[in-house]
Amino acid sequence: MLLVRAIVRPEKKDEVLYELSTAGFHAATVFDVVGRGKQKGIKVGGIVYDEIPKVMIMTAVRDEDRDDVISVILRVAKTGENGTFGDGKIFISPIEEAYTVSTGKKGL
């Protein structure tokens, strides 16, 4: 099992979630986050905004679904044909165990 954490632009959230669901990945946890990447924020005039609003989408997937999930997110979260700074980041981490609270069942 893997935990996929995708940080995307807020305006891409609904489209990413829709495309993930269409591809068969329905479960997700979504929350608003702020941060900055390599660009160190955005400078407008003399003001630097270093806490840029983003959305984090988390989903747990089977190891064999890794490439499919990554492909969907990369395709949908990118702005424009070539993408741009601030489009986001995807992090993949192993999950040792997962349990459903209501049933106590182990696994996804």
C-alpha positions in Angstrom: 0.0 0.0 0.0 1.1 3.5 -0.7 0.1 7.0 0.5 -0.1 9.5 -2.4 0.0 13.1 -1.2 -0.5 15.6 -4.0 -0.2 19.3 -3.4 -2.0 21.2 -6.2 -3.4 24.6 -7.1 -6.8 25.2 -5.5 -8.4 25.8 -8.9 -7.3 22.3 -9.9 -8.7 20.4 -6.9 -12.2 19.5 -8.3 -10.8 18.4 -11.6 -8.1 16.3 -10.0 -10.7 14.6 -7.7 -13.1 14.0 -10.6 -10.4 12.4 -12.8 -9.1 10.3 -10.0 -12.7 9.1 -9.3 -13.3 8.5 -13.0 -10.1 6.3 -13.0 -11.5 4.3 -10.1 -9.7 6.0 -7.2 -12.7 7.3 -5.3 -11.3 7.7 -1.7 -9.5 10.9 -0.9 -8.8 13.2 2.0 -8.6 16.9 1.0 -7.5 19.9 3.0 -6.3 23.4 2.4 -2.6 24.1 3.0 -0.2 27.0 2.5 3.4 26.9 1.6 6.1 27.8 -0.9 8.3 25.9 -3.3 11.7 26.6 -4.9 10.5 29.9 -6.1 10.4 31.2 -2.5 7.0 32.7 -2.8 5.7 35.4 -5.1 6.9 39.0 -5.2 4.3 41.6 -6.2 5.9 45.1 -6.2 7.9 45.3 -3.0 5.8 42.6 -1.1 6.8 39.0 -1.0 4.0 36.5 -0.4 5.6 33.3 0.9 2.5 31.4 2.1 0.8 30.5 -1.2 -2.6 28.7 -0.9 -2.6 25.1 -2.1 -4.7 22.0 -1.7 -3.4 18.7 -0.5 -5.1 15.6 -1.8 -4.3 12.3 0.0 -5.2 8.9 -1.2 -4.1 5.4 -0.3 -3.6 3.0 -3.2 -2.3 -0.5 -3.9 1.3 -0.6 -5.0 0.3 -1.7 -8.5 -1.9 1.4 -8.9 0.9 3.8 -8.3 1.7 4.8 -11.9 -1.9 5.2 -12.8 -2.6 7.6 -9.9 0.5 9.6 -10.6 -0.3 9.8 -14.3 -3.8 11.2 -13.6 -2.5 13.9 -11.2 0.3 15.0 -13.4 -1.9 15.3 -16.4 -4.7 17.2 -14.7 -2.9 19.4 -12.2 -0.5 20.9 -14.7 -1.4 24.4 -15.9 -0.9 25.0 -19.6 0.8 22.7 -22.0 4.2 22.9 -20.4 3.1 23.6 -16.8 4.5 26.4 -14.6 6.1 27.1 -11.2 3.6 26.4 -8.4 1.7 23.6 -10.1 2.4 21.4 -7.2 4.2 18.3 -6.0 3.4 14.6 -5.5 4.9 12.6 -2.6 4.7 8.8 -2.4 5.1 7.0 1.0 4.7 3.4 2.0 1.9 2.5 4.3 2.7 -0.4 6.7 -0.9 -1.1 7.7 -4.4 0.4 7.3 -7.6 -0.4 9.2 -11.2 0.5 8.6 -12.5 2.0 11.9 -16.1 0.8 11.6 -15.3 -2.8 10.9 -11.7 -3.2 12.2 -10.8 -4.8 8.9 -7.2 -4.6 7.8 -6.3 -3.3 4.4 -7.7 -0.8 1.9 
